Amino acid sequence: MKDKFNKQRSRRNFLRDASLAATGFFIVPRHVLGKGFIAPSDRLAIAAIGAGGKGGDDLKNFYGSGKVDVVALCDVDDRQAAGSVQKFPKAKYYKDFREMLEKEHKHIDAVSVSTPDNIHAVAALSAMQLGKHVYVQKPMTHDIYEARTLTEAVKKYKVVAQMGNQGSSSDGVRQMQEWYNAGTIGDATAIHIWTNRPVWPQGFGRPKSTDAVPKELNWDLWLGPAQFEDYHKEYVPFSWRGFWAFGTGALGDMGCHLIDPAFKTVGLGYPSEVECSVGDFYEKMWTPAYYPESCPPSSSVKMKFPGKNGKPDVSLYWMDGGLIPERPEELGPDEPMGGDDGGGCIITGTKGKIMCGTYGSRPTLLPTSRTKEVNVPKTLARVPEGHYVQWVNACIAGYGVNPLSSPFDYAGPLTETILMGNLAIRSWNIKDAKGGFPGRKKLLWDAVNMKITNFDEANQFVKRQYRDGYKLTV
């Protein structure tokens, strides 16, 4: 039997080698190719939608892996894209991502999306529908419906998709998870999170002037699916974050970095209710104003997450614009609270507390002396290559092979949670059916159907209306 098997194997090997010889194709062992050589099959061809600012920084991180070829660039503003165009002269340059994907899809494997928030979903889904892996800057989307749509799209198109909240790959987040999983602080009951954002102008309403559009900027494409309005220099390239048509405010900007450590550590899902209060807008002294198009100067949000498997409910408190929670009694009067950048997170459990800064930095047990006293084994794999290269490696390996720190099936619910806070903030000054303002109304959320059940006026913020030329259909 053994001789028969060897003869069959020899015959198959002969036929295979003869076939390869006939086609002139040979598989050469990697060690023969030389040290440091990366085979073509181990390289990733990337296109960037958003090539300047954060997009340029993302490209630098991908390219630094030594496994990436940047083959196409897209940016609506030549001024912003100039650095990347110079750095990657062989990459074809476009202004409309739809044209780029149509003409270049055969030459690219993956797409990085780093644009204003309102374009994330339409750009990412367009790439996913072509079978391209995607890396999408935080927040994953501009509204809740978009987040749910992209989460479902990954399963259909089977692509590797990661959100760009790089702290999710940090050692600090994994240290917090290990502490929590070991029962160090018991079961979480409350989470307090804060940031000093916004650090851009916010809460002043839409600019009153109309400016001439710079010749380097395609304003219509910059607007994307947002409803048309005139160009204002205040929007570009940074302060768009403070306007609901384009950005998601302080919560959208920093929530993915600050809420992520607690969300991952405690294992949160969708919230069941949300309420908020916001700082007043002022046109002039003593005269409060209302600017529905502008994010507020500060906000405080509370969300409740139903307990799982007999665990208690968890209340999550978010503060921005200079608001911070009360200092824990376990923290010394001169000990720093949170991180060094004006943000932090404290998870309160039935047996103790965990504190960290932005991105899960400086994880600490409270009182801080416990940090050195408590030793738990490392049970979670670290990501020494970092968030960007983790995604590059996963793309090369293929869908479902390598784990990710912020895959869309995790990043989607996280993003929805953040945008749920924004839904409450935007509903703060919306008149109810009786013509009154609800103020600090508790909004009840049906996560399955993506609907506020007790204040229908708030549901306008679940899904926005796109301009013609843009759609989001899986």
MOMO-V400386 format. One line per field, one symbol per residue. ss: DSSP state (@ for helix, = for strand, . for the rest). phi: phi as a letter, one per 30 degrees, with the letter a starting at -180 (. if undefined). A space follows every 50 residues. Layout:
# MOMO-V400386
ss->???
phi->???
This chain:
# MOMO-V400386
ss->.@@@@@@@@@@@@@@@@@@@@@@......@@@@......@@@.======. ...@@@@@@@@@@....=======..=@@@@@@@@@@....===..@@@@ @@@@@@@..====...@@@@@@@@@@@@....=====......@@@@@@@ @@@@@@@...====.@@@@.@@@@@@@@@@@......=======...... ................=.@@@@@...............@@@@=.....@@ @@@@@@@@@@@@@@@@......======..====..===....=....== =====........=======.......................======. ..====.@@@...===...@@@@............@@@@@@@@@@@@... ......=@@@@@@@@@@@@@@@@@@@@...=.....=.....====.... ==...@@@@@@.............
phi->.dddddddddddddddddddddcicbdceedddjdidcdedccbcccccj cchddddeeddddddicbcdcabbadbddddedddddbddddcbccdddd dddcddcccabccbbeedcedddddedddcicdbbcdddebdbdeddddd dddeddchcdbbddcdddcddeddddddedddiecicdbbbcbbbdddcc dajcidedcbcddeddccdddddhddddaddbdddccbdeecbddbcbid dddceddcdeededddidbddcaababbdddbdaeibdbbbddcdddaab bbbccddchidddcccccbbijdbddddddcddcddcicccibabbcccd blbbbaceiidhdbdcddddeddcbbddccddbddjdddededddddjei ccdbdbdddcddddddddddddeddddecddddciccdidcdccccddch bdcbadedddcdbccddejbabbd
